[in-house]
Amino acid sequence: MKEYKIIEIPRKYIKKDYSYAEAVMNTEAADGWDVVSVTVDTGKDISGILVITFSREKGSGKL
């Protein structure tokens, strides 16, 4: 069985490059999470946010 989590990264953290988003993905990968998707959600805020969805096998994280 898989478990999922979503992390939102505000646009202010990715204005110049994506190094912050990469750091978040690498940190989560170290805990067993795989990136499922990366999407921009503009919603009400025209600048948008980066939405990263992760998954892993349930119970496979660090203790």
C-alpha positions as CSV (number, residue, x, y, z in Angstrom):
1,M,0.0,0.0,0.0
2,K,1.3,3.5,-0.9
3,E,1.1,6.7,1.1
4,Y,1.2,10.1,-0.5
5,K,2.0,13.7,0.5
6,I,1.9,17.0,-1.2
7,I,4.3,19.9,-0.6
8,E,3.6,23.4,-1.9
9,I,6.5,25.7,-2.7
10,P,5.6,29.4,-3.0
11,R,6.8,31.2,-6.1
12,K,9.1,33.5,-4.0
13,Y,11.4,30.4,-3.5
14,I,11.7,29.7,-7.2
15,K,12.0,33.1,-8.9
16,K,15.7,32.8,-9.9
17,D,16.1,29.0,-10.1
18,Y,14.7,25.7,-8.9
19,S,17.5,24.9,-6.4
20,Y,15.1,25.2,-3.4
21,A,12.6,22.8,-5.1
22,E,15.5,20.4,-5.9
23,A,16.6,20.5,-2.3
24,V,13.1,19.7,-1.0
25,M,12.9,16.8,-3.5
26,N,16.3,15.5,-2.5
27,T,15.4,15.7,1.2
28,E,12.2,13.8,0.7
29,A,14.0,11.2,-1.5
30,A,16.4,10.5,1.4
31,D,13.4,9.6,3.5
32,G,12.1,7.2,0.8
33,W,9.7,9.5,-1.0
34,D,9.4,9.4,-4.9
35,V,8.2,12.3,-6.9
36,V,4.9,11.5,-8.6
37,S,4.2,14.9,-10.2
38,V,5.2,18.5,-10.2
39,T,2.5,21.1,-11.1
40,V,2.1,24.8,-11.0
41,D,-1.1,25.9,-9.3
42,T,-2.1,29.5,-10.0
43,G,-5.4,29.4,-8.2
44,K,-6.2,32.9,-7.0
45,D,-2.6,34.0,-7.0
46,I,-1.4,34.7,-10.5
47,S,2.2,34.1,-9.5
48,G,1.5,30.5,-8.7
49,I,3.0,27.9,-6.5
50,L,4.8,24.7,-7.3
51,V,3.0,21.6,-6.1
52,I,5.0,18.5,-5.7
53,T,3.3,15.2,-5.0
54,F,5.3,12.3,-3.5
55,S,4.6,8.7,-2.8
56,R,6.3,5.8,-1.0
57,E,5.4,2.3,0.3
58,K,3.6,2.7,3.6
59,G,6.0,2.2,6.5
60,S,9.2,2.5,4.4
61,G,10.3,5.8,5.9
62,K,13.1,6.5,8.3
63,L,12.5,5.7,12.0
